[in-house]
Amino acid sequence: MKIKPVVATFLLLSPLTACGSAQAGDSSTVTVTVGYQSKTINTVTAGTLLRSLGYFEKQLASLHDGRTYKVDWQDYATGAPITAQMTAGKIDIGSMGDFPLLINAARGKQLGKPTHLVSVTGYNLRGGLNTIVTAPDSKLASLGDLKGRKVSTSVGSAADGTLVRALQRAGIDPDKGIEKLNQQPAVGASALSAGSTDALSQFVAWPGLLTYQGKAKALYDGAELNLPTFHGVTAREDFAEQRPAVLEAFLKAQAEATDYLDAHPVAAAESVAKATGLPPEVVYLYNGAHGISTFDPALKPQLVSALKQDVSVLKAAKLTGDIDVDAFVDDHYVRKALGSGYAKRLAAAPAASASEVWPKGATGTQSFKTPVELLKYVSAHQNGIRAAYVPDATTGTLWFADKAVWVADGDRLLPFVAPETARAYVGAHAGARTVTYPQALEQAS
C-alpha cells in the first residue's frame, strides 16, 4: 500500500521525469523524488531515518548552484512499485532488497530505462535478515515438516529466495513440494494468524515483529544458508548523469545517517519506531548496536558476489532472464561522495555479536560477554527489562532471549533462533538438552 507523502506540495516538474526533464535543466526549482520502504527497516539510512534527520535536504542546500531543491519522499510497502515508478521516470532514487534490486535492473534494461545499484543500506553476511516462522502453537518443527503445507511469501523477494534455497537444501522441491501463497507481508501475517497458511517466509522486520507480538515463532533462521543478504540504493541512469551532484549529495547524507545510527543506536531505533509504528524493541533487534543488520553504504565484493548468485533463483522462477550484475553495479558515485573514507568503509567488518539488555526507563543498553551473564542479570531484574537479546550459538543471529530455543550443556546455556539448529547441537553434544526459558533463567541464577 502506498502511503501519501507528508508534504503534498512537492509536485513533479514533468509528467515523464521526477527530477526535471532534460529541457528543464536550468529550472530554478528541482524536485528530487525518493522511493523508500518505511517498514523495511533495513533501508532506514536511505529512507525513514534519513528523512527524519533531514540530512539530504541539508546536503542539497549546500550545493549553492542557484537552484532550490525539494525532496518528495514516497513510501511503499515493497520494492516492486518503486521499480515501476522508476522505469516510468517518476522516482529518481529508490531503496529495496537484493532480489528486488535485480528485478529493478532487469526491468530497467528491458524498458530502455537503465538503473544502477549505487550503495548498500544494511546487510547480513550470513543471510539472517530473512526468517521462516510458524504460528506459536504450530507442531511444525523443521523444514521437512513444510512438505505439502501452505507457505506464504512474496514472490521475487529476498524472503522468497531464502525459502527456495532452504527447501532445496532440505530436499523439497520449492515448486511442487509446498503450496506457495504469493502474498504481501501484511497479508501473509494475517493469513498466519488466521490459520490459512502454515508458515510465513518474510524479510525484516516482519519475522521479528510477529515473534515479539507472540503471533509467531521461528522455524528457520535464514543465516543457516550462510549467504549474504542486503538492501541497497538504486538510481536511474539518466537522473545520475543529469544530476550527479544531487546523487552524490544523497550518498553523503546516507553516510551521515549511517554514522548517526552507529553512534546513537537506541535513539535511532526510537526515531524509526515513532515514524513507522513498529515497536522500538523490534527495530533494535535488527538495527541495534549488535543487531541482525550491519549498516554500511560500501558496495562490498561479497555482496556483489551474492547478487550474482541470486540471479539463478529469479531465472528459475521465470521472473527475469540473464542480468549483467557488473553493469548494474556502479560504485563511482559513492566513492566520489565519500572520498578517502570509502576504503575504510569497504574494509570494515560487522560488529561482533553480543548479548544485550535494554532496561526499562534507560536511554541505553547493557552488553554481556555471554548469554549466561545476560540471564543472570535478567533473573535479578525481571521487572525492569524492556527487552533482552541473545545471538544464536551457531549463526550469530540476534533474537529475543525469551523467544529463543535454549540448550543446557553442562554449565553453558546456549540460545538458538530455531528448533532445528538447537536439535542439531544437542545431537552432536552428549548430555546437552533443550530447556525452557524459565529453566534457563533458574539455572543461570
N, C-alpha and C positions, 0 to 999 in steps of 0.2 A: 504494500500500500504506500502510495506516495504521500508524504507529508508536505503541506504547503509551506513555502519559505516564510520566515517570520517577517521579513521586510518585503512587502508586496510591491513596493515601488521600484524594485530592481528589475527593470524591463529589458528584454533583449533588444539590441540595437538593429538586428537584422533577423528576418524570419529564417535565414539559412545558416547564420554563423553566430555563435554565442558571444564571442569576444570581438565583435565588429567585423564587417566584411573587408575584403581587400580594398574596396572602394572607400571604406570608412577609416582608412589607416591613419588619417590625420585628424580624426574626430577628437574634440576636446574632452569628451567623456567616454570611458570604455567600461563596459560591464564584463566581468570575468565570472563564468558560471562553473561552479564546483559541485559535482555529484558525489555524495557520500552516503554511508550507511550508519546511522547513529547507534543502532543496537548491535552492529557488528563491531564490538569494542576493540578488536584487534587493529582497527583502522583509525583510532581516535586522534593520532598525531597528524593525520591528514584530513580529519573530519571534526568530530564532536569537540574534542579538547582544543584543537587548533582554532576552531570557530569561537569558542568561549574565551580564549586568551586574546584574540584579536591580533595575533602576530602577523598574519598575512596582510591584513589591512595596513598595518604599520610599515611593513616592508614595501608595499605598493606606494604609500605616501612618501617614502624616502627616495623614490626613483627620480623625482624632480625633472620630469621630461615634458612638462607643460600640459599633461593630461590629468583628468580626475578619474580615479578608478573606484568602481563599486563592485562588490562581490555578492553574487547571487548564490547562496548555499541551498542546494536542493537535496532533500533527504529521501532515501529509498530503502526498501526492505532487503533487496538483493542487488547483485551486480548486473543482472540481465537488462533491466530498464535503463541503467546508466549507459551500458553499451549501445542500446538502441538510440538514446538521445545523443550520444557522441557521434555515431555514424550519421545521424541526421544533422550534425553541425550545431546542436543546441546545448551541448556540455563541452567545456574545454578541458577540464581536468577531472578525473574520477578515481576512486579507490575501491578495490574489490579483492577477492581471494584469488589464489593461484589458478584454479581451474577456470573461473570466470575471466581471468586475465587472458588465458589462451583463447577463449571464445571471443573476447574483445579483439585480439589480434587477428583471428580468422575472419570475423565479420568485417573488420576494417579493411582488410585486404580484398575480400570478396566484393565489397561495395565501392572500392576505389577511394576509401576514406581512411587511410592507414593511421594507426595509433602506435604508441611506443610505451613500454614499461620504463619509467624514469627513476623510480625509487621504491624502497620497501618500507612498509609501516611496521608491522610486528611479525615475528616468526617463531617457530619452534623446530629445532633441528631434527627432532625425532618424530614429529607429527602429532604432538599432544593437543593441538588446537581442535581436533575433531574427536568425538566420542559417540559410541553407540550406547543408548540407555534403554531400559525397560521400565515397566510400571513397578512401584515399590513392592507390591505383593506378588510379582511375577515369579514363576518357578523356573524360568529360563536362566541357566547358569553358565552357558558357554556359547560360542559362535555356532558350534554344531547344533545347538538346540534351535537355531533360527531356520533350519531346513523345513520348507513347506509353510513357513509363517509369513505373516504380513509385516513388512518393514517400510516405514515412512522415511523418505529422504527428499532432497531437492536435486533432481537430475541435472547434471552439469556443474554441480557444486563440489568443493573440496571434500565435503562430508560424504557425498556420493562416491567420490574416488576412494575414500577410506573404506567405505562399505564394500565396494567391489573388490579391492585388494585384500581386505580381511577375509572375505568369504572365499576367495580363490585360495588363500593360504590354508583355509580350513577344509579345503576340498569340496566346496559347494559352488555350483555354477551360479554366478550372480544374476544370470538372465532366466534360468529355469528352476533354480533351487529354492527361490523365495518368490513371494508375490510382492513386488516393489510398488509402493504408492508414491507417485511423484507429487509432493505437496510443499507448499511454502512452510517455513519453520513454525510459524504460529499455528497453522492448520494441523501440522503433524503433532505439535504439542497437545492440541485439543483432542486429536484422534487417540493419542496415547492415554490421556486421562479418561476418555470415554470408552476405552477398551476396543476401539475399532481398528487398532493396529497393535501388533505385539512388541514392536521395538521402533526406536527412532534413532537415525544416524544424522547428527547435525553438527554445525560449526559453532564456534564461540559466538555468543555466550549462552546458547540455549541449553546444552547439557548441564552446565554448572548451575544455571538458574533453576531448572526443573528439579535438580537434585537438592539444592538449597531449600526449595519450597516444599520438599517432601513429596513431589509428584513423580519422581523417577529415581532410579538407581543405576549406576554404571554397569554395563555388561562387557564393554570392550574399550580399552584405552588406545586411542589412535597412535600413541607413541610406541606401541608394540611393533608397528611396522618399521620403525627406525628410518623413516623417510621424511625429509623436511617438508613442512607446510608453512605458508606465509601469505600475507596480504601485501598489496603494493599499489603504487600510483601509476596511472596510465594517462597519457595526454595525446590529443590529436596532433598529428604531424604538422598539418597546416597551421594550427594555432602556435605550436612550438617554434616554427620557422618565422611566423609573422610577429610573435611577441616573445622572443627568447628571454628578455629581461623580466617579463611577468612570470614565466615559468621558473626562472631562477629565484625570483622573489618568493614564490610558493615553496620551493625546496629549502630555501634558507629558513623560512618560517616553520616548515615541518621539522627541521633540525632543532630549532629553538624549542618547539613543543615537545620534542623527544627529550631534550635536556631537562625541561621542566618536569616531565613525568618521572624521569630518573631521580631527580633531586627532591621531588615532593610527591612520592607515590600515593600517600594517603589522601592528600589534598586533591590530586588529580582524579583519584577514584571517586571521591565525594563529588567533584565537579561533573564528571561523566554521569554519575548516578542521578544527579539532580536534573541533568539535561535529557536523560533517556527514560527515567522512571525505573531503571534497574536497581536492585539493592546494592549499596556500596560494597557489601561483603562479597557479592558475586563479581563485581567489576575488579575488586582487588585480587580475587583468585587468579584472574588472567593477567591483569596489568600491574600487579604489585611488585614490590622490590624483588621477590623471588617467585613471581608469578609464572604461569604457563607460557606466557608470551614474552619475548625479548624485543624491544623496540630499537630499530636502527635503520636509517634511510639507505645505508650502503647496499649495493647490489652484489652480495657475496656470491662467489663462484658456486658454492654448494647449493644455493637456492636456484641459480640459473640451471644447474645440472638437474635438480629435481623437477624443474619446469619442463625440461626436455623429456624426462621420463613420464610426465603426466600426459603428454600428447597421445600416447598409445591408448590410454584409458578412454579419452574422448573420441578417438577414431573408432575404437571398438563399439562405442555407444552410438556411432554414426552422428555425432554432434559436430564434428569438424573433420577436415581432411588433414593433409600434412600441414605443419606450421613451422615456419622458419623462425625458431626462437632467437637465434643470434641476430636476425634482422629486427626482431621486435624489441629486444633489449637495447636501450640506449642510455649509457651512464654518463655521457659527456656533459649533460646539463647539471646533474647533481655533483659531478666532480668540479665543475667550474663554480657552482654555487657554494660549495663547502671548502674549496681551496685546499690548502695543505692539511687541513683536518680530516679530509676524506680518507687518506691512507690509514690513519689511526682507527677510524670507524670500521673500515673494511677488515682490519685485523682483529677487532675486538671480539671476544668470546662472550657467550651468555653468562650471566651471574650464576655462581654455584647455588644449587638448591639448598634450602634450609627450612626447618620447621619454624612457624611464626604464629604469634598470638596477637590479636587485636583486642585489647582490653576495653571494656565499656567506659565511655567518657574520655578516652585517651585520644590525643591528636597524633599519636604514632604507634608503631607496633614493636613487639619484642621478639627477637630471634633466638633460636636454641640450636645447639650443635646436633642434637639427636632427638628423635621422636619421644624417647623415654623422658628426657628433660622437659619437653613440652607437656607430656602427660602429667608429670609431677606438678607442674605449675597449674595446669587446668584443674587437677584434682584439689588443689589447695585454694583455688579461686573460682569455683564452679558458678557462682552467681555473678561474677564480674567479667565474664568472657563474651565479647561480641562475636568473634569468630576465631577459629583455630585451624591452621593449615599445616599439612604434612606432605613431604614428597614421596611418591611411590618408590618402594625399595628397589624396584627393578628398572623402571623407566625414568624416574625423577619427576614425573608429572605431579604438580601440586594438586591437592584435593582437600576437601573439608575433613578434618580429623574425625568428626562424629559420623561421617558418611563413608569413611574408608573401611576396607576389609582388613582386620588386624590379625597378625600371626605372632604367637609367642614361641620364641626359640631360645630356651634357657632363660637367661636374664634379659634377652633382647626382645623388644616389641617392634614389629615391622609393619608399616602400613602399605596397602595396595589399593589402587583405584578400582580394579575389577576382580571378581572372584576367581577367574581362571588363572590369573598370574599368581594369586595367593596359593591356589591349589598346586600350581607348578612348583612353587618354593617349598611347600610342605612335603611334596612328593620327593624332593631332592635332598631334604634335610631330616634325618631321623630325629624323632622326638618333637619336631615342630608341630604346632596345631593352631587352627583358627580359633580366635576368641572374640567375644563381643566387645563393643567399645566400653561399656561399663566394667567388664572384666579387665580390659587393658588399663583403664584408669586405676582400678583397685590394685592390680599388680605393680604398677608404677609407683603408687603411693606407699 
